Amino acid sequence: MANIIMAVIKYLSILIVGGYTIVSFRALKKTTKEQKRRFYFTQNLLMYLFMVISFITIYINTMADKVIITGGLMIIYFIVTINLYRLIYPKVNRMLLNNMCFFISIGFVMLIRLSYTRAVKQFIFCVVATTFSLVLPWIFGKTKTLRKFYYLYGLFGLALLILVYVIGETTYGAIISLDLGFISIQPSEFVKISFVLFISGILHKNKNFGTIVISAVLGGAHVIVLVLSRDLGSALIYFVAYVFIIYAATGKTIYMLAGFASAALASVAAYYLFSHVQVRVAAWYDPWSIIDGKGYQITQSLFGIGMGGWFGMGLYKGEPAYIPVVEQDFMFSAIAEEFGGFFAIFLIMTYLNLFIVFIRIAFKCTDQFYKTTVFGLAVCLGFQVFLTIGGAIKLIPSTGVTLPLISYGGSSVAATILIFAIVQGIYINEVREAKANGK
């Protein structure tokens, strides 16, 4: 009987996530307010249903009461978060809010399945970050003087990255974290925000060649420190975000071409300078010849995705634990193995939907600082998704970055929640000003 229930739940999970994706794209169309409200309600209902049936599956396999208790607390967290945002900010962008919660919910389910201890830690980080994030929309919606402190953002972020390089702890070959005693944090996740604010702020003041050079020097310093720390995934995200922000602010293609040419040269240099880059490239190029060593991680990822097929093996029916660091770098592979290829495609499409929502908000911004800030944060998230999934399916070499809001990583999930809060504040401000101007 239990096997029949789990089989039904497996296919139902695919239908639920597929339905969520379809509703998300339908909500992007020009519809009435009543229709949008129904779409948003449906999104929440599908998310809760997915969590409930997933926790039932986990309980059937573990018979652990703590799963039901923790799962219940997680559902309460989403109910409180969604309703608090709607209460405090009536003009909140429901699509952004719902998508954020949707991705976090998938992360909770997968982490409880893979590591209950890490799932609890992730839950605590989410609660703390969400609590703090409730203030950010007000700050970014009310205080326009924030743009004046762009040099402070740039210098503070750079100083923090240098501090990590000097006294930080090494994880999987990269110097990325600071041990504060009671907690370990990865500052580059938060500096990502200050980096975008710095570039947006300096370009808001002036877009001449001299300003571009200054931004390139300070922005390049961020990237160089990350490269020296061997945090190449973050360095790539920073660099790509910088190039696209410059292009969005100036409209000059030459800057983008120059940026990507520089990236190509830097990639070649990194290959010859860093041994761990050579290892990742070798593992990407031909992992099968070194499957017992350097290629083990990526081959296990591909095996997992292949074993999952289109419909997945079902929760607890796969072996995602065979993939090293699966909860962080290869969560997409674990999802594809146990939930299947259709589920994974729907997940990618929902990330695409999220990116479109970010870009639409950016285009609606009449303020240049807000516009480039939202655009830059969208590029950071979108490119991070590309790097994570691309590495998992062997499209590109693995970069060691997390899948936003889903993979385990307190700093990553907290910083991403703050990014959503910042964009919410900018969106609310734009809606308020549009209404005041009669638009």
Disulfide bonds with the S-S distance in Angstrom:
none
